[in-house]
Amino acid sequence: MVKVIVNDKIMDRTEAVIDIEDRGYQFGDGVYEVIRIYDGVLFTGDEHLDRFYSSAEKIKIAVPFQKEDLLELIHQLVQENGVKDGSLYMQLTRGASPRNHIFPSKDTMPALTAYTKEVARPVESLENGVAAMVADDIRWLRCDIKSLNLLPNLLAKQAATEQGCYEAILHRDGLVTEGSASNAYIVSGGKVKTHPATNLILNGITRQVVARICDKNNIPFVEEAFTLDDLYNADEIFVTSTTSEVMPVVKLDGNAVGDGKPGEVTRKLQTLFVEEFESVKKAHSL
């Protein structure tokens, strides 16, 4: 039987119940995280939990767990479900209360839920690259918060899917921000460029890993907003996310990026990224 977390308990999924007046359901009043699992091991679990707590604080929800206790609980869930290669989804809402735009009383208990699923690495896409399209960024101005309010992201992702694309790369008035479900990068003259970690993007955990990899391997990494012209004329384009890893974009708005194949810098980052999670797996097995 598949197990899930509801608040501080691990239980069978069939036993899990959420109140119909939960504010996550009625208002999207909550935050979430998705953590990658490689060979049964959480990758960058600490970093994801740090962002989870940060997002909750920004919308004034107090996480009712110490970080160490929550990490132990989700480790236990992964083990009980026997997940090999997959992901863990977790979310925290402000809890259940009579529907009102005003925050409920302070004795309202936030509601935590989490579950796991098997997710294979997208090996074919990583090898061959994917197509993307450009779309207007119509999201709110606090994209640094990993909130449950994702309707603009969903609309962009759906539009991309209908165009046969993997991702929509978003822009505000001609300045590229990020993807609908990823961070976006260009490579020009050997330099990796991506939007700085402001309120206009989510500072992705994979983005942070890529920045660290670049620093360790003397690959220029520039956090600087770039234009649509820069995007269309880039030597290479790639996007990153927890489940997409370092994903090459080889076609943009129907036109080839570079020679239409994953570029040299992107390939190097893919190799270095795999080395990162392999080292985590190795350390866990010792």
DRENTORPA-464702 format. One record per residue (C-alpha): chain; x, y, z. Coordinates in Angstrom, 3 decimals, decimal comma, always signed. Layout:
BEGIN
(pt "A" (X Y Z))
...
//
This chain:
BEGIN
(pt "A" (+0,000 +0,000 +0,000))
(pt "A" (+1,328 +3,452 -0,963))
(pt "A" (+2,089 +5,678 +2,012))
(pt "A" (+1,649 +9,442 +2,327))
(pt "A" (+2,263 +12,064 +4,987))
(pt "A" (-0,591 +13,993 +6,555))
(pt "A" (+0,693 +16,408 +9,172))
(pt "A" (+2,962 +14,370 +11,485))
(pt "A" (+1,705 +10,932 +10,454))
(pt "A" (+2,631 +8,458 +7,728))
(pt "A" (-0,473 +6,577 +6,622))
(pt "A" (-1,963 +4,620 +3,739))
(pt "A" (-3,001 +6,896 +0,901))
(pt "A" (-6,570 +5,568 +1,079))
(pt "A" (-6,801 +6,863 +4,658))
(pt "A" (-5,641 +10,404 +3,874))
(pt "A" (-8,305 +13,079 +4,328))
(pt "A" (-8,091 +16,842 +3,772))
(pt "A" (-10,802 +19,230 +5,010))
(pt "A" (-12,932 +20,751 +2,224))
(pt "A" (-12,318 +24,180 +3,796))
(pt "A" (-8,546 +23,821 +3,651))
(pt "A" (-7,188 +27,170 +2,493))
(pt "A" (-4,849 +25,532 +0,003))
(pt "A" (-7,879 +24,139 -1,805))
(pt "A" (-9,923 +27,342 -1,606))
(pt "A" (-7,273 +30,054 -2,013))
(pt "A" (-4,022 +28,385 -3,046))
(pt "A" (-2,887 +29,652 +0,362))
(pt "A" (+0,257 +27,607 +0,797))
(pt "A" (+3,691 +26,607 -0,478))
(pt "A" (+5,262 +23,455 -1,899))
(pt "A" (+8,483 +21,711 -2,872))
(pt "A" (+9,485 +18,876 -5,188))
(pt "A" (+12,613 +16,934 -4,230))
(pt "A" (+14,399 +14,555 -6,615))
(pt "A" (+15,167 +11,001 -5,539))
(pt "A" (+18,069 +9,138 -7,155))
(pt "A" (+18,479 +5,469 -6,278))
(pt "A" (+16,428 +5,950 -3,110))
(pt "A" (+18,423 +8,995 -1,954))
(pt "A" (+17,068 +12,540 -1,654))
(pt "A" (+19,164 +14,943 -3,726))
(pt "A" (+19,625 +18,449 -2,244))
(pt "A" (+16,990 +17,708 +0,382))
(pt "A" (+18,420 +20,258 +2,817))
(pt "A" (+18,352 +23,011 +0,210))
(pt "A" (+14,767 +22,244 -0,728))
(pt "A" (+13,673 +22,315 +2,898))
(pt "A" (+15,462 +25,625 +3,459))
(pt "A" (+13,485 +27,118 +0,567))
(pt "A" (+10,281 +25,486 +1,856))
(pt "A" (+10,702 +27,203 +5,203))
(pt "A" (+11,668 +30,474 +3,519))
(pt "A" (+8,598 +30,432 +1,246))
(pt "A" (+6,325 +29,683 +4,216))
(pt "A" (+7,834 +32,549 +6,207))
(pt "A" (+7,301 +34,985 +3,327))
(pt "A" (+3,551 +34,301 +3,368))
(pt "A" (+3,433 +34,193 +7,184))
(pt "A" (+2,853 +30,485 +7,727))
(pt "A" (+4,781 +28,905 +10,589))
(pt "A" (+5,934 +25,387 +9,686))
(pt "A" (+4,817 +23,231 +12,656))
(pt "A" (+7,956 +21,049 +12,539))
(pt "A" (+11,628 +21,459 +13,208))
(pt "A" (+13,547 +21,067 +9,964))
(pt "A" (+15,435 +17,999 +11,244))
(pt "A" (+12,175 +16,257 +12,239))
(pt "A" (+10,553 +17,004 +8,884))
(pt "A" (+13,600 +15,741 +7,000))
(pt "A" (+13,530 +12,513 +9,018))
(pt "A" (+9,812 +12,095 +8,281))
(pt "A" (+10,209 +12,461 +4,522))
(pt "A" (+13,230 +10,137 +4,525))
(pt "A" (+11,030 +7,562 +6,243))
(pt "A" (+8,306 +8,039 +3,622))
(pt "A" (+10,778 +7,446 +0,781))
(pt "A" (+12,011 +4,271 +2,471))
(pt "A" (+8,539 +2,914 +3,235))
(pt "A" (+7,417 +3,472 -0,357))
(pt "A" (+10,617 +1,923 -1,722))
(pt "A" (+11,136 +4,694 -4,268))
(pt "A" (+14,217 +4,257 -6,446))
(pt "A" (+14,232 +7,022 -9,058))
(pt "A" (+11,434 +9,458 -8,436))
(pt "A" (+10,300 +12,545 -6,620))
(pt "A" (+8,754 +13,670 -3,365))
(pt "A" (+6,039 +16,334 -3,432))
(pt "A" (+5,240 +18,188 -0,236))
(pt "A" (+3,005 +21,139 +0,517))
(pt "A" (+1,966 +23,226 +3,480))
(pt "A" (-1,245 +25,238 +3,641))
(pt "A" (-2,496 +27,694 +6,216))
(pt "A" (-4,941 +25,019 +7,340))
(pt "A" (-8,725 +24,628 +7,430))
(pt "A" (-11,075 +27,398 +8,517))
(pt "A" (-14,369 +28,972 +7,414))
(pt "A" (-13,787 +30,649 +4,048))
(pt "A" (-12,628 +34,228 +4,535))
(pt "A" (-9,944 +36,248 +2,769))
(pt "A" (-8,584 +37,341 +6,142))
(pt "A" (-6,092 +34,964 +7,800))
(pt "A" (-7,752 +32,607 +10,305))
(pt "A" (-7,020 +32,749 +14,008))
(pt "A" (-3,528 +31,885 +15,176))
(pt "A" (-4,687 +28,589 +16,663))
(pt "A" (-5,510 +27,281 +13,158))
(pt "A" (-3,035 +24,476 +12,491))
(pt "A" (-1,217 +24,518 +9,133))
(pt "A" (-1,754 +21,358 +7,078))
(pt "A" (+1,240 +19,403 +5,757))
(pt "A" (+0,896 +16,710 +3,089))
(pt "A" (+3,493 +14,783 +1,089))
(pt "A" (+3,690 +11,860 -1,295))
(pt "A" (+6,234 +10,124 -3,517))
(pt "A" (+6,128 +8,764 -7,044))
(pt "A" (+8,470 +7,024 -9,431))
(pt "A" (+9,868 +9,386 -12,088))
(pt "A" (+12,454 +8,167 -14,586))
(pt "A" (+15,227 +10,499 -15,684))
(pt "A" (+14,304 +12,066 -19,070))
(pt "A" (+17,328 +10,456 -20,705))
(pt "A" (+16,215 +10,780 -24,340))
(pt "A" (+15,371 +14,483 -23,993))
(pt "A" (+18,611 +15,149 -22,133))
(pt "A" (+20,535 +13,495 -24,944))
(pt "A" (+18,746 +15,031 -27,920))
(pt "A" (+17,428 +18,317 -26,543))
(pt "A" (+13,927 +19,776 -26,634))
(pt "A" (+11,900 +22,525 -28,288))
(pt "A" (+10,695 +25,654 -26,505))
(pt "A" (+8,557 +28,673 -27,295))
(pt "A" (+8,561 +32,235 -26,010))
(pt "A" (+5,588 +33,578 -24,023))
(pt "A" (+4,648 +36,660 -22,021))
(pt "A" (+5,314 +36,401 -18,284))
(pt "A" (+1,895 +37,242 -16,790))
(pt "A" (+2,638 +35,942 -13,281))
(pt "A" (+2,514 +37,940 -10,061))
(pt "A" (+5,547 +39,828 -8,735))
(pt "A" (+6,585 +37,377 -6,001))
(pt "A" (+7,882 +34,516 -8,104))
(pt "A" (+10,585 +33,968 -5,460))
(pt "A" (+7,894 +32,328 -3,312))
(pt "A" (+7,173 +28,724 -4,296))
(pt "A" (+3,460 +29,163 -3,740))
(pt "A" (+0,542 +26,973 -4,818))
(pt "A" (-0,714 +29,731 -7,150))
(pt "A" (+0,478 +28,348 -10,483))
(pt "A" (-2,355 +29,102 -12,921))
(pt "A" (-0,269 +31,414 -15,184))
(pt "A" (+2,481 +28,763 -15,250))
(pt "A" (-0,045 +26,100 -16,209))
(pt "A" (-1,446 +28,224 -19,038))
(pt "A" (+2,050 +28,823 -20,418))
(pt "A" (+3,011 +25,155 -20,115))
(pt "A" (-0,206 +24,083 -21,815))
(pt "A" (+0,354 +26,555 -24,655))
(pt "A" (+3,849 +25,119 -25,102))
(pt "A" (+2,514 +21,564 -25,133))
(pt "A" (-0,086 +22,472 -27,752))
(pt "A" (+2,760 +23,826 -29,912))
(pt "A" (+4,712 +20,591 -29,530))
(pt "A" (+7,193 +22,216 -27,130))
(pt "A" (+8,688 +21,023 -23,872))
(pt "A" (+8,743 +24,436 -22,215))
(pt "A" (+7,642 +28,058 -22,498))
(pt "A" (+10,401 +30,587 -21,834))
(pt "A" (+8,867 +33,694 -20,317))
(pt "A" (+9,698 +37,373 -20,668))
(pt "A" (+8,552 +40,676 -19,170))
(pt "A" (+8,680 +43,510 -21,713))
(pt "A" (+11,454 +41,799 -23,655))
(pt "A" (+13,564 +40,725 -20,664))
(pt "A" (+13,730 +36,955 -20,192))
(pt "A" (+12,838 +35,770 -16,696))
(pt "A" (+12,539 +31,959 -16,587))
(pt "A" (+10,524 +29,026 -17,886))
(pt "A" (+6,992 +28,099 -16,870))
(pt "A" (+8,455 +25,324 -14,692))
(pt "A" (+12,200 +25,898 -14,930))
(pt "A" (+15,027 +28,415 -14,865))
(pt "A" (+16,279 +29,561 -18,272))
(pt "A" (+19,850 +30,188 -19,456))
(pt "A" (+21,765 +31,205 -22,544))
(pt "A" (+25,377 +30,514 -23,424))
(pt "A" (+27,129 +33,259 -25,389))
(pt "A" (+30,866 +33,395 -25,974))
(pt "A" (+31,352 +30,587 -23,444))
(pt "A" (+29,515 +32,485 -20,676))
(pt "A" (+26,425 +31,103 -18,983))
(pt "A" (+23,845 +33,841 -18,379))
(pt "A" (+20,639 +33,679 -16,356))
(pt "A" (+18,284 +36,142 -14,695))
(pt "A" (+19,424 +37,220 -11,220))
(pt "A" (+17,611 +35,727 -8,226))
(pt "A" (+15,145 +38,566 -7,611))
(pt "A" (+11,422 +38,524 -6,902))
(pt "A" (+10,833 +37,926 -10,631))
(pt "A" (+12,100 +34,320 -10,624))
(pt "A" (+12,278 +31,302 -8,368))
(pt "A" (+15,841 +30,643 -7,270))
(pt "A" (+15,784 +27,015 -8,353))
(pt "A" (+17,721 +24,447 -6,384))
(pt "A" (+19,114 +23,001 -9,621))
(pt "A" (+19,974 +26,587 -10,593))
(pt "A" (+22,010 +26,844 -7,385))
(pt "A" (+23,749 +23,545 -8,163))
(pt "A" (+24,603 +24,778 -11,677))
(pt "A" (+26,013 +28,027 -10,258))
(pt "A" (+28,178 +26,018 -7,849))
(pt "A" (+29,333 +23,684 -10,617))
(pt "A" (+30,293 +26,615 -12,824))
(pt "A" (+32,255 +28,224 -10,001))
(pt "A" (+34,156 +25,011 -9,232))
(pt "A" (+35,003 +24,391 -12,889))
(pt "A" (+35,880 +27,930 -14,008))
(pt "A" (+32,847 +28,282 -16,262))
(pt "A" (+31,789 +31,955 -16,337))
(pt "A" (+28,352 +32,259 -14,703))
(pt "A" (+26,693 +35,652 -15,035))
(pt "A" (+23,489 +36,538 -13,171))
(pt "A" (+22,218 +39,245 -15,471))
(pt "A" (+18,907 +39,850 -17,209))
(pt "A" (+19,108 +39,259 -20,947))
(pt "A" (+16,797 +40,241 -23,790))
(pt "A" (+14,747 +38,297 -26,283))
(pt "A" (+17,316 +39,290 -28,920))
(pt "A" (+20,010 +37,722 -26,732))
(pt "A" (+17,883 +34,597 -26,427))
(pt "A" (+17,247 +34,264 -30,147))
(pt "A" (+20,922 +34,832 -30,981))
(pt "A" (+22,431 +32,652 -28,217))
(pt "A" (+25,013 +29,986 -28,991))
(pt "A" (+23,203 +27,611 -26,635))
(pt "A" (+20,029 +27,601 -24,541))
(pt "A" (+19,146 +25,309 -21,675))
(pt "A" (+16,665 +25,118 -18,832))
(pt "A" (+16,975 +23,516 -15,416))
(pt "A" (+14,616 +22,127 -12,817))
(pt "A" (+14,430 +19,355 -10,244))
(pt "A" (+13,052 +16,827 -12,726))
(pt "A" (+14,506 +18,267 -15,960))
(pt "A" (+18,079 +18,504 -14,638))
(pt "A" (+20,163 +20,396 -17,269))
(pt "A" (+17,906 +20,251 -20,324))
(pt "A" (+19,233 +21,473 -23,707))
(pt "A" (+16,877 +23,590 -25,826))
(pt "A" (+17,728 +22,922 -29,465))
(pt "A" (+14,735 +24,614 -31,102))
(pt "A" (+13,092 +27,930 -30,169))
(pt "A" (+9,869 +29,159 -31,768))
(pt "A" (+10,426 +26,632 -34,550))
(pt "A" (+13,998 +27,687 -35,334))
(pt "A" (+17,195 +25,764 -34,569))
(pt "A" (+19,354 +26,977 -31,698))
(pt "A" (+22,962 +26,979 -32,914))
(pt "A" (+23,433 +23,883 -35,044))
(pt "A" (+20,264 +22,309 -33,642))
(pt "A" (+22,146 +20,045 -31,228))
(pt "A" (+22,993 +20,341 -27,519))
(pt "A" (+25,990 +22,665 -27,183))
(pt "A" (+29,416 +22,027 -25,717))
(pt "A" (+28,896 +24,013 -22,501))
(pt "A" (+25,484 +22,440 -21,904))
(pt "A" (+26,971 +18,974 -22,393))
(pt "A" (+29,737 +19,723 -19,898))
(pt "A" (+27,210 +20,956 -17,330))
(pt "A" (+25,138 +17,812 -17,821))
(pt "A" (+28,174 +15,647 -17,097))
(pt "A" (+29,124 +17,668 -14,033))
(pt "A" (+25,542 +17,589 -12,749))
(pt "A" (+25,430 +13,788 -12,974))
(pt "A" (+28,715 +13,670 -11,059))
(pt "A" (+27,059 +15,785 -8,335))
(pt "A" (+24,182 +13,431 -7,679))
(pt "A" (+26,363 +10,353 -8,103))
(pt "A" (+28,661 +11,678 -5,363))
(pt "A" (+25,640 +12,170 -3,084))
(pt "A" (+24,510 +8,602 -3,734))
(pt "A" (+28,028 +7,310 -3,036))
(pt "A" (+28,312 +9,263 +0,216))
(pt "A" (+24,946 +7,922 +1,350))
(pt "A" (+26,016 +4,321 +0,711))
(pt "A" (+29,181 +4,577 +2,804))
//
